[in-house]
Amino acid sequence: MENISISQLTNEAQVGRSTFYRNFDELIDILTWKSDDSFSDVLKRYIDLPHNPEKMEYLGFVRFIFNYWYNNSEVFEILISINRVDIIYKSFNRASPMVVEYMQEKGYYNDEISPVERSYFLSMRISILIGTLSAWISGGKKEDPDEIVAILGKEILDYKKMKVLF
């Protein structure tokens, strides 16, 4: 990113500098916008799928997300390479209310969970997904989405057997 100037970017994109500055303050804002757009896109696609609560697959959401990222990870690869995983986390966090609302409408969430508990629940899940995404991309995306789901499923089962969390 530090090797790219706004002039180079606007010339390549064939837009004026004023157009760039009308939409963005700095170069990192483009990656933030693209990250936000990717999370909105994948979550909307997931919500638009026909879902049958009786046939909900364990870790099906994770499988869907990683299938998407398997083919759409360029922006995440860049953000991870420049140590800006925080942008990925914030993008997922900003997009998550649409999934929460969907899950509540469908009755997939326990209504007895307080807003504070739900906040921690989401934070933990988002962190696990982003950490897994980061490790997967940093490792060269050698595993396919099904292998990622199998690894996470095994880790969850192992976690349940542990007496100590860390």
MODELLER restraints for C-alpha pairs under 7 A, 6 or more apart:
rsr = mdl.restraints
at = mdl.atoms
rsr.add(forms.Gaussian(group=physical.xy_distance, feature=features.Distance(at['CA:6:A'], at['CA:27:A']), mean=7.00, stdev=0.5))
rsr.add(forms.Gaussian(group=physical.xy_distance, feature=features.Distance(at['CA:10:A'], at['CA:16:A']), mean=5.95, stdev=0.5))
rsr.add(forms.Gaussian(group=physical.xy_distance, feature=features.Distance(at['CA:10:A'], at['CA:17:A']), mean=6.16, stdev=0.5))
rsr.add(forms.Gaussian(group=physical.xy_distance, feature=features.Distance(at['CA:24:A'], at['CA:30:A']), mean=6.90, stdev=0.5))
rsr.add(forms.Gaussian(group=physical.xy_distance, feature=features.Distance(at['CA:31:A'], at['CA:75:A']), mean=6.51, stdev=0.5))
rsr.add(forms.Gaussian(group=physical.xy_distance, feature=features.Distance(at['CA:32:A'], at['CA:87:A']), mean=6.19, stdev=0.5))
rsr.add(forms.Gaussian(group=physical.xy_distance, feature=features.Distance(at['CA:34:A'], at['CA:75:A']), mean=6.77, stdev=0.5))
rsr.add(forms.Gaussian(group=physical.xy_distance, feature=features.Distance(at['CA:35:A'], at['CA:75:A']), mean=6.40, stdev=0.5))
rsr.add(forms.Gaussian(group=physical.xy_distance, feature=features.Distance(at['CA:35:A'], at['CA:88:A']), mean=6.32, stdev=0.5))
rsr.add(forms.Gaussian(group=physical.xy_distance, feature=features.Distance(at['CA:35:A'], at['CA:91:A']), mean=6.11, stdev=0.5))
rsr.add(forms.Gaussian(group=physical.xy_distance, feature=features.Distance(at['CA:36:A'], at['CA:91:A']), mean=4.74, stdev=0.5))
rsr.add(forms.Gaussian(group=physical.xy_distance, feature=features.Distance(at['CA:39:A'], at['CA:91:A']), mean=6.61, stdev=0.5))
rsr.add(forms.Gaussian(group=physical.xy_distance, feature=features.Distance(at['CA:39:A'], at['CA:92:A']), mean=5.92, stdev=0.5))
rsr.add(forms.Gaussian(group=physical.xy_distance, feature=features.Distance(at['CA:39:A'], at['CA:95:A']), mean=6.22, stdev=0.5))
rsr.add(forms.Gaussian(group=physical.xy_distance, feature=features.Distance(at['CA:40:A'], at['CA:95:A']), mean=5.65, stdev=0.5))
rsr.add(forms.Gaussian(group=physical.xy_distance, feature=features.Distance(at['CA:42:A'], at['CA:65:A']), mean=6.72, stdev=0.5))
rsr.add(forms.Gaussian(group=physical.xy_distance, feature=features.Distance(at['CA:42:A'], at['CA:68:A']), mean=6.73, stdev=0.5))
rsr.add(forms.Gaussian(group=physical.xy_distance, feature=features.Distance(at['CA:43:A'], at['CA:99:A']), mean=6.77, stdev=0.5))
rsr.add(forms.Gaussian(group=physical.xy_distance, feature=features.Distance(at['CA:59:A'], at['CA:149:A']), mean=6.77, stdev=0.5))
rsr.add(forms.Gaussian(group=physical.xy_distance, feature=features.Distance(at['CA:62:A'], at['CA:149:A']), mean=6.74, stdev=0.5))
rsr.add(forms.Gaussian(group=physical.xy_distance, feature=features.Distance(at['CA:63:A'], at['CA:145:A']), mean=6.02, stdev=0.5))
rsr.add(forms.Gaussian(group=physical.xy_distance, feature=features.Distance(at['CA:63:A'], at['CA:146:A']), mean=6.61, stdev=0.5))
rsr.add(forms.Gaussian(group=physical.xy_distance, feature=features.Distance(at['CA:63:A'], at['CA:149:A']), mean=5.99, stdev=0.5))
rsr.add(forms.Gaussian(group=physical.xy_distance, feature=features.Distance(at['CA:66:A'], at['CA:145:A']), mean=5.23, stdev=0.5))
rsr.add(forms.Gaussian(group=physical.xy_distance, feature=features.Distance(at['CA:67:A'], at['CA:145:A']), mean=5.50, stdev=0.5))
rsr.add(forms.Gaussian(group=physical.xy_distance, feature=features.Distance(at['CA:77:A'], at['CA:137:A']), mean=6.42, stdev=0.5))
rsr.add(forms.Gaussian(group=physical.xy_distance, feature=features.Distance(at['CA:79:A'], at['CA:85:A']), mean=6.16, stdev=0.5))
rsr.add(forms.Gaussian(group=physical.xy_distance, feature=features.Distance(at['CA:80:A'], at['CA:134:A']), mean=6.62, stdev=0.5))
rsr.add(forms.Gaussian(group=physical.xy_distance, feature=features.Distance(at['CA:89:A'], at['CA:130:A']), mean=6.43, stdev=0.5))
rsr.add(forms.Gaussian(group=physical.xy_distance, feature=features.Distance(at['CA:103:A'], at['CA:109:A']), mean=6.08, stdev=0.5))
